[in-house]
Amino acid sequence: MAIIECEDITVRHPHAPTPAVSGLSTFVEQGEWLNIVGPNGCGKSTLLHAFAQVLSLESGRLKMGEGDVEKHFAFGLKAAKQRRFFARTVALMPQNPTIPAGLSVFDYVLLGRHPHSYAPGRADDEIVKRCLADLKLEHFSDRGLDELSGGERQRVSLARALAQEPRIVLLDEPTSALDIGHAQETLELIDAIRHRLGLTVIAAMHDLTLTAQYGDRVLMMNGGRKVFEGTAAEVLTAQRISEIYDATVIVEVIDGRPVVIPQRSH
């Protein structure tokens, strides 16, 4: 059963002359991992922000979880209730998370419990501890956020998203600040948590080889539109990558999954 249904949506940033996403349709099944790829500025992050209701739809229909997402949330108390309910379904890990000064890692992750608890208690503390343990961050619990590296902050931001106990997790470039070892470890952890909790994962990805190694399907975008969608082997061909990225690559298939190798021009 599809947990996300996206029909012909168009998304425009405030005051922008042209849409950032145009006429895009796709779906994601419950428990599936969909990776979104494409060149810089193609609309990957905008699509995630529309899924998270950070940006409103200009047109089209979007279903997240159990019902349609309205074009605009209501105002006042009703809006607050709507957003709290929505945050129990969808959590976004942004590419550049806002890091409040003076907070410890534990207290920052505890903010993820806000959709469930106005005044967090012992049960919320236990959920935070579990999320930190899942991402191997227990020893950072008392550290200040300003003491962390960029990669560590990304993982803490992911822990905060998981503390919301969502059904859908949106990841915007989750490995952008990580070396290859930590990137692989983080994606392995995400995959293990996904299978254990039955989460649906949608990730905007930069590294095409990592994209092919993790996830079930790939959606390739260019110029705000969907251009290809399917398995990694179907989408990540040398010809398509050359057309979309203006890059010269060799694509080898190892254990059934593509490996993208840049080829130097002579």
N, C-alpha and C positions, 0 to 999 in steps of 0.2 A: 504494500500500500504506500502511495506517495505521501510523504510528510511535507514536501514542498512542491507546489505547482505554480509555475510562472508562465503566464500567457501574454505574449506580445507587449511586454512592459517597456516603457520609456522613462528614463530618469534624467533630470536636468539639475545641475548645481544652481543655487540661487544666483540670478543675474547673468548666468552664462548664455551666450548667444545660441549655442547648439547643444543638443542632449549629449550626455556622457555615455548613456546606454540607450540603444534604439531597437524597438521591436524584437526584444529577446524573449524566447520561450524555452523552457526546460523543465525538468522535474527531478526530484531526488527521492529515492525510496527510504523508508525507515531503516536506520542502521547502515546506510550506504555512506561511502566516502567519495565525494566528487572534488576533483582538483580543477581549478580554473587557471588557465595559462594564456599568455599573449604578451606582446611587446609593451614597453612602458607607455602609459597613457591610454591603453586599450579599453579601460573600463572595469577591470577586475575588482579593484577596491570599491568603486562606485556601486557595483552590483552587490557586493557584500554589505555595504552600508544601507542599501535599499532593503535587503533581506532583514537587516537589524533594525529597520525603521529609524535610522539616523537621517536618512534622506527619504522624502516622500515620492511616490509615483506621480509622474505627469499623466500617464495613461496606462491601460492594461490591467490585468488581474493578478494578484499574488496571494497564494494561500500558504500560510506558515503554521504548521501544527494542525489544529482542529478547525480553523475558520479563516475566512478572507481577512487580509490586512486592509484596513480602511485607508483611504488616501491621506487623511489627517486624523490624528487623535483628537478627542474632545478636550475641552479646557477644564480647569479646576479639579475638584475632587475626583470626578469621573476619569479624567486623564491620568491622574496619579494611580488609580486602581488599574486602569488599562495597562499602563506601563509596567506595574509590578507583576501583573499576570503574564504579560508578554515576556518579561525577563525570567520567568520560570520555565519558559519554553525555549528561548533563544538567548545565547550568550555570544558576544563578540570579543575576540582578542585582537585589538587594533595593531597595526604595524608599529606605530609610535605611541604607546600608551601614556596617558597623563599620569605622572608620578607625584603625588602630594608630598610636600616636604615634611620631614619630621616623623613619618609613620614607619613602624617596623614592618617587616615582611608579614608577620602573623596578622597584624591589624589591617594591613592592606588587603590580604586575602579574605579577611573577615567581612570586608565591605561587600563581597560577593553574596553574602547572606541577606542583604537588605531586602530583596524581593520576598523573602520568607519571614523575616523577623524584624520588627521595629526596634526591639531591644534584645540583641543576641544573647543567648544563654549558653549553658553547658553543652546542649546538643549541637549548637552551631559551632562551638569551639572544637568539638570532636570531628565535625565535618571538615573544618579547616585543617586540622591535624592530618586527616586522611588524605586530603588533596595535596598537602605538602609532601606526605610520604609517597604518594603515587608518583610524584615528579622528582623524588629524591632531593627534596629541599628542606628536610627537617632541620638540618644544621644551620639553615639561614633564618630560622624562625624569629630570633631576637635581633637580627641585623637590621640596620637602617636601610631604607631603599636607596639612599644616596651613596651607600657603600658598595652597591652591586655593579657588575659590569653590564653592558648592553644585553648580552646573551642571558645573563642571570635574570635581568628584569623581564625579558620576554617570557621566561619560564614561570616567573612569579605571576605575570599577567595571565598566563594560561591557567595557573592554579586558581586565581580569582574567578576566572570564567567558569571553571569546573565547580567552584563552591556555590554557584547559582543553582546547581543540579538541573541543568537544562536538558532538553531532549535534542536540541540542535546546537552545535558549536561552530561558529564562524571564525576562521583563522586567516588573518591578513599577513601574508609573508612570514609564517611562523619560524623560519630558519634563517632569516635575512642577516641576523647579527651573530650567527653561530658558525664555528669551524665545522669541517665535515664530520668529525667524530661526534660533537655535541648535536649537530643537526640530525645525524642518524639516530642517536640515542633518543632525542626528543620525539621524532616521528615514530619510533618503535613504541615509546611510552604512550603516545596518543593512540596508536593502533590498538595496543593492549587494553587501554581504558575504554576505547570505543566498543570493543568486543565484549568486555566484561559488563558494561553498563547499557549496551544497546544504543549508544549515541549515534546520531547522524552528524557527519563532519563535512563541511564545505571549506576548502582552503584555496586562497589565491597563492600560487606558487611561482617562483622565479626560476629555480633550477629544474630543467626539464628531465634530467636523469633521475633526480629524487622524486619528481612527479610520477615517473613511470614505475618506480619501485614501491610506492605507497598509494593506496587508494584503489577504487573500483573502476571509475570512469574519469575521462578528461573532457572538459569543455574548453575549446580554444576560441579566443575572442580577438577581434581586430577592429579598430575604429568604432568601438562601442557596440559591435554586433557579434553574434555567434557565427562562426565560420565553419567549425567542425565540432562534432561530439561523438564520443564512443570510447572504446577501450584505449589504453595507452598505445598499444601496438597499431591500432587503426588510425589514431590521430597523429602520433609523433613520428611521421615519416620524414625522410630527408627532404623530399620535394615540398611538403607542406611547411616545414620549418624554414626552408629557403624562401618560400613565397611570403610568409607572414613576418619573419624576423629579418629578412634580407641578410641571411647568414649562410655560410658554406659549412656544411656539417656532414659527417658520416654517422649513420645510425646502425649500430650492431644490436642484434637480439641475443641476450644472454639469459638463459633459464626462462625464456618466454617473455621477457620484458625488455623494451628498448633501452639502449645506452647511447646518449647523444654525445658525439665527439666533435669539437670544433676542428675544422680542417683549414690549415694555413694556406692562403693563396700564394702562388709563386709568380 
